[in-house]
Amino acid sequence: MNHLEALTADTFLQNPVELTIGKEKMMVSKPTFGTLVEASKYIALLPELDETNWEQAISYAFANAEKSTIIGDILAILILGRHTAAEVVVTKKRGLFGWARITIKTRREILAERILDECSCEDIMNILTGLIGLNKLAFFLKITAFLRETNLLRKTKKEE
């Protein structure tokens, strides 16, 4: 099978790849287009960096660190997928005197907390670039542009 056929088959079959979060290894499928759209909603919430003031980049990063926790949500969506990330998980923990403490969170929230707590900055960058790289976005965009151009150039209706 040539490279293009293998790439297409892997994309459609969503063959999983191994990913390490903290000490746990997970099998992750390539993000679908719907998952990328969902992740882009969270990417839009990231604070913007003032490109003209790179000398103060470190102080800017510390000043906006709280807003940057959204990175955990972005990675969780890319890892879990759009639908799985939205699933609700209810957990019960027994406390003192037999009281039960119930927490309700989405799978996205749970994994985002784990990512932020267990992964280093380098790990987060490697996971993000690896997941985006799996999708071969350039290939996807080229095919989309080609199909759009083909549809625009070809006559679909006969003129009378």
N, C-alpha and C positions, 0 to 999 in steps of 0.2 A: 504494500500500500504506500503510495507516495505521501509526501509531507502534507499537502493540501487536503487530501482525503482523510488522513489521520487527524488533522486539526479539526476538520468539520465533524468527524465522528466523535471525537472527544468532547466537542462543544455540545452536540445534540445529546449524547449519552451522559454528559456531566460526570465523567469519570472522576472520582474523588482523589485528592492529594492529601498527604499527611502534613499536619501543622501542629506545632508545639506551643501551648499556652501555659506558662509557668512550668510545671513538671508533667502536665498531662498532654498526651498526644491525641489529636483529633483528626478524623477524616473529614475533609471539607470539599464540597463540590464547587465547581466554578460558579461565580455569581451570575445569575440570569440578568437580563435587561431590566426586568421589574425590580430586582434586588438593587441594581445600580441606581435606578430612579428613586427608590426609597432611601438609599444611603445619601443621595444628592440632597434630599430635604434636610438632612442633618448637617451635611457639609456646608450648606448655606448659612447655618447657625454659627459656624466658627467665626471668631473675631478676625477682622481684616488687619493685615500688617501694613503699616505705613512704610511704603517702599523707599521714601526719601530719607528716612532716619535710621539707617542700618547701624549706626554707631550705638544707639540705645536699644538694640534688639534684645539683649538679655534682660534689661529692666522691664521692657515691654512684655516679654514672655512671662516674667514673674507677676506683673500687674494683671495679666489676663489669664493666668493659670487656671482659675476657677471656671472660666468659660471654655477652656480647652478640654474639659473632661468629656465633652461631646465626642472626642476621638474614640473613646471606649464604645460609645453607642454605634458609631460608624463601623468600627471593626466587627462588633457583635452582629450587626445586620448583614455585613458581607459574609461572615462565617456561617450564620444560621440560615440565611435566606429570608426573604420578605415575610412569608407566612409563618414560619417557625418562630421568628423573632417576636411576633405579636402574640404568641400563645401565652396564656396566663397560668402561673404556677402558684398554688396555695400550699404553704408549709405551716405545720403546727409544731411548736416546741413547748414542752412541759417546763414550767417554771417552778418557783417555790410554792408550796402549799397546793400543788396540783393544778394551778392556773395554767391554761393553755394560751400561748402567744401565737396568734395567727398573722402571717404576713402574706400579702398578695403582691406579686411582682410578675412582670413579663420575663420571658426567657432572655430578651435583649438586655433588660436591666441587670439580671443576674450575671450574664456573661460579661457585660461592660464593667461591672464592679470587679470581677475576677481579673480582667485584662489590666485595669488600672492598678490593682493591688499586686499582681504577680509578674507583670512584664516590665522589662526595662525599656528605656526610650528606643534603644537599638532594636529590641524585639518588636516593638510596636511598628517601627518603620519597616522592618523586614516583612512582617505579616501584611501590612498594608500594600507595600509594593508587590509582594508575591501574589496577593489576591487580585489586585488590579491587573498585574501582568498575565495572570492565567486567562483572562478574558480576551487577550489579544485585541485590544480596543482598536488599534490601527486597522487590523484586518476587518473587523466588524464595520468600521466607518467607511472603509474603501468599498466594501460590498454594498453597503447602504447607498453610498453616493453613486455607484455604478448602476444599481437598480433604478434609482430615481432618475438618473440621466437617460437611461434606456427608455423608461416610461415617458419622459418628456419629449424625446426625439422621435419616437415611433407614433405614427398616426393611429389613433384608436377609433376614430369616427370618420366615416366617409363623407366628404363634402358633396353637396348636390349642386 
